[in-house]
Amino acid sequence: MSTPTLNDVASCLSGYDPDALPVRDAQRIINDFVTPLAGIELVPLLAALDRVLAEDIISPISVPAHDNSAMDGYALRGADLNDAAPTTLAVIGTVYAGRPSDVIAASGQCVRIMTGGVMPAGCDSVIPQENVASIADDAITIAPGVVQSGDNRRFAGEDLMAGSPALRQGKLIRPADLGLLASLGIASVPVRPRLRVAFFSTGDELRSIGQPLDAGCVYDSNRYTLFGMLTRLGCEIVDMGIVRDEPQALETALREACRQADAIVTSGGVSVGAADHTRQIMAKLGDVAFWKLGMRPGRPLAFGRIASDGASAYLFGLPGNPVAVMVSFYFFARTALLRMMGAQAPQLLLKARSGAAIRKKPGRTEYQRAILALDASGQQEVRITGSQGSGILRSMTEANCMVVLHDEQGSVGAGDMVDVILFEGLI
């Protein structure tokens, strides 16, 4: 079966119009067109952090392996407890964590036990030492009602049963996952290959840090934000610098990026303009669509796949304005790159009350930079950062979230509930 073209995927949408494409339609096309990288690498556990799990991890053991105590205290038989009067039990031994014991408690007996100690045969409950009414060398007394049958007992397999899935493929491995895998005795982890991403900025007006800033020129900020965003994703990155607005330079850069990377992210040059040669070169090299999206900030977006000398790469052509670059990356490129990595990519929306009115016309999706905080009554409230111009990068450093105003949505009144996406975990 031949690989579907971008047009094949887009044609599945009714009313597809590249000059007026809703955000959700663009996201669907990208998701349907992009495929995960093939291959599996086996890496040591300590090298698995922030990698994507390639296979389900099935627990080889039960955790914990035995019923054990959740407290330092005394293991006892719940049936011996008296709800109406004090209970006195004879202490017949001590059980320590990690030390085997063959002590068996009969009726009227108990065993001193440490946290993690294996529950002695015959015992089903633990009373914490501090809750015992009186303690002697060979007996304890328990007041009625301070402990119930089954209290403070951790069951074998309570965390994981042998043969059950411990972690599912597609999970981005975090510190807690390392601990879980270590608790199972697993030393090597199957992960997806690291995604290689090349990126560059286009524009004759751009200057690198350290160069003199001529009249009409600006320092290139987009490469630095892209560097940060791609690094946070765990990609292997290829920084190709600034590429001139000249057809041969652009074609050379794209061909070189194709040879070095699985995906390419560019900023600038995808709108319709006299010096925007990127569109023609992208179209020459592959299967690329150029969209005008119903969104703000960021309207032009190029997406597709290009090829050179037998190598191919997915292409994400982002707009040039600094905030538009970040928004376009987070809501289009990031999800696609995670899919290429074989990673789960949930996007969690929160609901929060808007602290002020927000003007908006239906018909496009808007991503408003905002600050989520507690109001005077302790309730979550979100307020936009002020001017939402796509060149105001400072507002992205002030914000801790984005308010998402969907295309069918109109203006928001003070006190209305809105959708919010937190930067923490995203940025």
Buried (B, 14 or more C-beta within 10 A) or exposed (E): EEEBBBEEBBEEBEEBEBEBBBBEBBBBBBBBBBEBBEEEBEBEBEEBBBBBBBBEBEBEBBBBEEBBBBBBBBBBBBEBBEEEEEBBBBBBBBBBEEEEBEBEBEEBBBBBBBBBBBBBEBBBBBBBBEBBBEEEEEBBEBBEEBBEEEBBBBEBBBBBEBEEEBBEBBBBBEEEBBEBBEBBEBEEBBBBBBBBBBBBBBBEBBBEEEEEEEEEBEEBBBBBBBEEBBEEBBBBBBBBEBBBBEEEBBBBBBBBBBEBBBBBBBBBBBBEEEEBBBBEBBBEBBBBBBBBBBBBBBBBBBBBBBEBEEBBBBBBBBBBBBBBBBBBBBBBBBBBBBBBBBBBBEEEEBEBBBBEEBEBEEEBBBBBBBBBEEEEEEEBBBBBBEEBEBBBBBBBEEBBBBBBBBBEBEEBEEEEEBBBBBBEEBB
